[in-house]
């Protein structure tokens, strides 16, 4: 069963203040270390709700929630840079990096911090950090880490 996590930035949970059907509410003092590491406290000012189904973008927006099901892009980028640096340090070639860690059927893809992104999202993130050109930009980035 999947769990979907949403931060309460505007108000605590109460009738009409959040979408119906949440499974758990975690007060801000009790959030996991992973949440604390990846998210600013303002994103979960009133705690975190979990649901067994994903909320629609409209629900997230209407109730002023923060979709915490993926790390913020700046944190993802930091983790990706660190991850690639470790691979370069272990002398993993660019071709092996793409085949094993980037390709949708790569054997170690889930260890890549960007593995949940669609390819276009990953290339947009690369581009926003100065590495355009899709695979050529990825190669340039990997060779500069």
C-alpha positions, 0 to 999 in steps of 0.5 A: 500500500502506498503512502502519500505525505502532505505538509500542513503549512497554513492550518492544523487539521480540522473539519473542512480544513483538510481533505477528508480521509487522511490516515495519520496526522504527525505533529511537527515535533514528531516528523521524521529526520528525513523530512527535517533534512529535506524540507523547511519547517514552514512547509509543515508548520502544523504537521504532516498528513498521510493518505493512502491515495494521492490527492489531486493538485486542486486539493493540494492547492485549495487546502494550502498543503505541500506535496511532500512526496518528492524532495524539493528540486534544490535538495534533489540536485544537491543529492544528485551532484553528491551521488554522481561525485561518488560514482566518478570517485569509484571510476564508473564510466559515463556509459555505465552510469547511464546504463545502470543508473539513468536508463529506465531499465538500469539495474541500479536506477533506484539508487539515483536520487532522480529515479522518480523523475520523468526524463523530461523533468530530469533534463529540465533540472539539468538545464536549470543548473546550466547543463542543456542539451539532454544527454549531451548536457548530462554527459557534460555534467557527469564529466565535470563532477 
